Amino acid sequence: MSTTTTDNDVFEPSPAESAMAAAPVQSSVDWNKVARFGGILALALVFISLSGMPVGLDKRTILYWINPGVYVNNPDGVGLTLGYLSLLIWPILLGWAVGNEVVLEGMQATKRGFSDLLAGFGVGALGGLGVFALTFLMGLDREMDPDSGALVYGVRDPLVNWNENLYVLLTFNRGWGFALWVWPLLAGVLALIGAGLRLLPDGIRKAVLAAVTAIVSVSIFQFLIDDVIEGVGETINDPGRLSNFFGDPDDGRPRVDSVFDGLIEFVYAQTGGLRLQGMILIGVVAAALSLAGSYVTRGRFKASRKAYFDKPLAQRTMSTSVLMFVTALALIILPFFTGKIANELFANVGIFLLLALGLNIVVGLAGILDLGYVAFFAVGGYTTAVLTSAGRGDEWPSWVPLFVTDDGEAVVGGWLIALVFVVIFAAITGLLIGAPVIRMRGDYLAIVTLGFGEIIRLLFLSDWLSGYFGGAQGITNIESADFGPLGTVSGINPRSVFYLVLFFSAIAIYVSWRLERSRLGRAWMAIREDESVAEAMGINTVNMKLMAFVVGAVLASFSGAIFSAKVGSIFPTSFLILVSIIILVVVIVGGMGNIMGVIVGSLVLIGVLGGPKQPGLLQEFSEYKLLIYGALLIWMMLKRPEGLVPNARRSRELHQDEFLQDAWLKGEVDTGDDGDVAVEVAPA
Amino acid sequence: MSNATKTPILEFRNINTHYGAVHILKDVNLAIYPGEMVCLLGGNASGKSTTLKTLLGMVTPTTGEVVLDGEVVNDKPTSYRVERGITMVPENRRLFKRLSVGENLQLGAYLRNDKDGIKNDLERIYDMFPRVKERLTQKAGTLSGGEQQMVAMGRALMASPRVLLMDEPSMGLAPALVQTNFELIQQIHEEGIAIFMVEQNANMALSIADRGWVLQTGKVVLDDTADALLQNPDLRKSYLGEA
């Protein structure tokens, strides 16, 4: 990369340069920048306050011992709540960000020092003033209702969260006069801490960050840790579980006391949140691990990683297969060491991963922006439901098979047979929707697919077809997928869903991976790049685009079939446009056209934040999920347009300017006889 | 060479092409014979690109016949014609910018199944353009203009064409490169590939071509050998900038 930020790179001048280099430039506070960042912080804090996040999350204590003031919704909790954390994290982040400096190669980095701390404090103080301004305005608007004696607000109507709870929370129940001095001071000190992190030596800073991250994650993910520890404890106490691969893990046995129960009690408080002793323990352990880790590996991990990626593709196969084998093994035994909640999370991630992999072929490879992708998910779900539920609409003629026994049990293998029909119907729907749509390009195509996606949902919802699909009541009593001796996949047993989803995801990943390197994949990419030229190369663009549509449709329908068996009932509301949008966001955030990116994107967005209706790791945030999605998307488009896991190719394209600048500084630019600039770029 | 004894590879017989109601090509007759180099000259909006698109089947003519090896191919898709040996180097090169040079070359051979033939052609292209070989894994969009031209030609050659259609090969190239570019075209021509060049740079094109046509608002107004065209006073006035 050309622009090295001072975050983790140390600027090393070459011998010739260092001979000439003067002493490091003494930094002074860039007040413009401070004002800008301070303004951003103030706006962010006000916006977050008004979004209702601080009040909504105030119920959840995460650090039991710190007492910032009065607890609006959490009278018995004494500690730092998630609500306050949602505000207090920003001064730290922006205090850190204000010290970020782009050091061009060949230029001298400024020396870090007191001015950084000052800038950090300035940013925080400005942000704090923003909060004060909010409380001041709220205070002006606050009136005692003479009848009821309650405090009422004039602008309450448009701003739901402009209320007494927020006022109390922001002023610590001491009035806006208290907010005037406490917020600038508090935010300032936090921002100063953020800025101060830059002054620490690399190793120490890493240790501090590790400790803080560990403390915050351990407290936020308390329910997950409980869940995992239960799973691990049970497996340790009863290793026989491991042989019971496809059986029901929760077969009614009493819960085995985990060896970790004592530890849990030591770390967590009764009312939730970390105890002081727990916080110290976790912080120290994390910091020690971080220090020990960087001492032991001393960059060897980074080096081996680099060595791996420097190898040509052909020579990587050995390491790649070892890596894949280990990953596969880990994934297969993983559900034995996690409890129900985590397995449920994994199952949801898998369902959306399948969808995202399919959309990645359509959008990432073939470049067809399909905004109605949820239609195929719905077709898969409804087809499975119709074939495996006794509760399906009563107008189906008798020759439409129903894989349910007379006793109302699932037929062994019925789901698999239904899956054949699912694939056929998804492919047909793909062709039907694709055929009229595919002749369009760009924006028009996107809008038309959006329409078709809604049409499919409305068909399932309509009264006209309610004799078949149940209209708004949907289809209930969908049988679980019975694989006979292999076990049954149903929503009651998330581990089984996890395995089913894992199996199909593995297939989808393999197919995507092969397709990317195939003649077909090349044809798709050619169409994505330049449709007319692709046509001139002899590529039948219409057929190829239809093919992408159909492959995507089939992958989505797998997901729908699993979803149907897992949930046991489906309704038109499970297939809102929002699902299409969220899958698209997963693909974009992960990195378009990149399988690894799609996997990471699903884990981060669906696993951590949650799907359209499925809770994620951050359960508390589910109300603000779309807000966070939106903010994340905007941030990504500004700072990392290539996605979380960039495709080397795409990343280079988006950062072309930086490459040119970098190459120019290194003297690698080949200004050929044509005056055009060519840059040597390392092979992908 | 005597054209009377040979059948043309590619022929336009009284072609009329419309875009909507607009009449673009008016009774155009063209014939390209194996192994020759011909050029089509014309100003803006004279129908040059439409001619190419009609030849390649991306636009269907309203009346008239497009004849490929004696077969009328009016209703045959582009892929059919590409398979029969007609390939285009598009205007401004138009590489698949985000794909690697290697992938671009592979896409040129999209319709071919003969693995050995593809391998041989790749080697031939590496011999012809050593720089292309050096940059196989590099993204095509990061190449310099000259290199992109080489890749574009290499991509077209990968289809193992008998006729190469070139849309404004000198467009968007620095003057110094135009000369090298025409030398490359000649080099390809010497391998026995017929070349149909659409150009605005009449002087340069006619200096290497055997024959040429001049297209004006969709009509062929001049049809002669390249030498005769170079001497033609009307042409010199309108295209070669002579008073």
Interface residues (C-beta under 8 A of the other chain):
Chain A: R519 R522 A523 M525 A526 E529 D530 S532 V533 A534 E535 A536 M537 G538 I539 N540 R649 R650 R652 E653 Q656 F659 D670 G672 D673 D674 G675 D676 V677 A678 V679 V681 P683 A684
Chain B: L56 M58 P77 T78 S79 V82 E83 T87 M88 P90 R94 F96 K97 R98 L99 S100 E103 Q106 L107 G108 Y110 L111 T137 Q138 K139 G141 T142 L143 S144 G145 G146 E147 R155 A159 L173 A174 A176 L177
